[in-house]
Amino acid sequence: MTTADTPRPFAAVGIIVLNQSGQVLIGERLSSHGAGTYQIPGGHLEFGLTFEQAARKEVAEETGLTNLTFEKIVCLNNERVYGKHFVNIGFLVRCNGGEPGNPEPDKSRNWSWYRSGEIPAPLFAPTKAVLDAWRSGTFFNEVVV
């Protein structure tokens, strides 16, 4: 097998969005791997985008929220889940106003704010990994499901 034929991991972003009350934005995943689980906004890191641009794009596409302040990167996860391999960069951002919508109704729904201890289950494995890293302060994580 040549280097060109060797499968490589994808890069992804997962974004913890907090409102002004400190609640976490969570939606129900409808499509692709992990359908029927709950998730934070996230997706692939597209070619040419910075980390922040990719995170802003995913939050806006999935929820319609655009008034965001980026606080920090909370984790770097090496995830082998659902038969896929991703390097996932987890962000913590603040929403400075607005309520989530549902601009991609075929991919997700029911975006709502939850207290950290009241987040619904089951969680999408990459979402769980980012939330766990944020809560524990563990930056580098190996995630295998």
C-alpha positions in Angstrom: 0.0 0.0 0.0 1.4 3.4 -1.0 1.2 6.5 1.2 -1.5 7.8 -1.1 -3.6 4.7 -0.4 -3.2 4.8 3.3 -6.4 6.0 5.1 -5.9 9.1 7.2 -7.9 10.7 9.9 -10.1 13.6 9.3 -10.0 16.9 11.2 -13.1 18.1 13.0 -14.3 20.7 15.4 -16.7 20.4 18.3 -18.0 23.6 19.9 -19.3 24.0 23.4 -21.6 27.0 23.2 -22.6 28.6 26.5 -25.3 31.2 26.9 -25.2 34.2 29.3 -26.5 31.9 32.1 -23.7 29.3 31.5 -26.1 26.7 30.0 -24.8 24.4 27.2 -26.3 24.3 23.7 -27.4 20.8 22.8 -29.3 19.4 19.8 -30.6 16.1 18.6 -28.5 14.5 15.8 -30.7 13.1 12.9 -28.3 12.1 10.1 -25.1 10.2 9.5 -23.3 8.2 12.2 -24.7 8.7 15.7 -28.3 9.5 14.6 -30.6 9.7 17.5 -28.0 11.0 19.9 -27.5 14.5 21.4 -24.7 16.7 20.3 -22.9 20.1 20.5 -22.4 21.9 17.2 -19.6 20.6 15.2 -18.3 19.2 11.9 -15.4 18.8 9.5 -12.6 21.3 9.4 -12.9 22.4 5.7 -9.8 23.1 3.6 -8.5 26.7 4.0 -10.4 27.6 7.1 -8.9 28.6 10.4 -10.0 26.8 13.5 -12.2 29.7 14.5 -13.7 30.1 11.0 -14.6 26.4 11.0 -16.2 26.6 14.4 -18.2 29.8 13.6 -19.3 28.2 10.3 -20.6 25.0 12.0 -22.4 26.9 14.8 -24.1 29.2 12.3 -25.0 26.4 9.9 -26.5 24.1 12.6 -28.1 26.7 14.9 -28.2 30.1 13.2 -26.2 31.7 16.1 -23.5 34.1 15.0 -22.9 36.5 17.9 -20.1 34.4 19.5 -17.0 35.1 21.6 -14.3 32.5 21.5 -12.7 31.8 24.8 -10.4 28.9 24.3 -9.6 25.5 22.8 -10.5 23.0 25.5 -9.2 19.7 24.0 -7.6 17.8 21.2 -9.1 14.4 20.9 -7.9 11.5 18.8 -11.3 9.7 18.2 -11.9 6.3 16.7 -15.6 6.1 16.8 -18.5 4.8 14.6 -15.9 3.1 12.3 -14.3 6.5 11.6 -11.1 8.3 12.7 -11.1 12.0 13.6 -8.8 14.4 15.3 -11.3 16.7 17.0 -10.5 20.2 18.3 -12.9 21.2 21.1 -13.8 24.9 21.6 -15.5 26.8 24.3 -17.4 29.9 23.1 -20.0 32.3 24.6 -23.2 33.2 22.9 -23.8 36.9 23.3 -27.4 36.9 22.4 -30.0 35.2 20.3 -31.8 31.9 20.4 -30.9 28.8 18.4 -32.9 28.0 15.3 -33.0 24.9 13.1 -31.5 25.8 9.7 -30.6 22.2 8.9 -33.8 20.3 9.8 -32.6 17.1 7.9 -29.5 16.9 10.1 -30.5 18.1 13.6 -33.4 19.5 15.6 -34.4 20.7 19.1 -31.5 22.9 19.9 -31.9 24.0 23.5 -29.9 25.3 26.4 -29.2 22.9 29.3 -27.5 23.2 32.6 -24.2 21.2 32.6 -25.6 18.5 34.9 -28.9 18.1 33.0 -27.7 17.4 29.5 -29.8 14.7 27.8 -28.6 11.3 26.8 -27.4 9.4 24.9 -24.6 11.7 23.8 -22.9 11.5 20.4 -19.5 10.0 21.3 -17.4 13.0 20.1 -19.7 15.4 22.0 -19.3 13.3 25.2 -15.5 13.4 24.7 -15.4 17.2 24.3 -17.7 17.8 27.3 -15.7 15.3 29.5 -12.5 17.0 28.5 -13.9 20.5 29.3 -15.3 19.3 32.7 -12.1 17.5 33.7 -9.5 19.9 32.3 -7.8 17.0 30.4 -6.5 18.5 27.1 -5.3 15.4 25.1 -7.6 12.4 25.0 -7.8 9.1 23.2 -11.4 8.1 22.5 -12.3 4.7 21.2 -15.8 3.4 21.0 
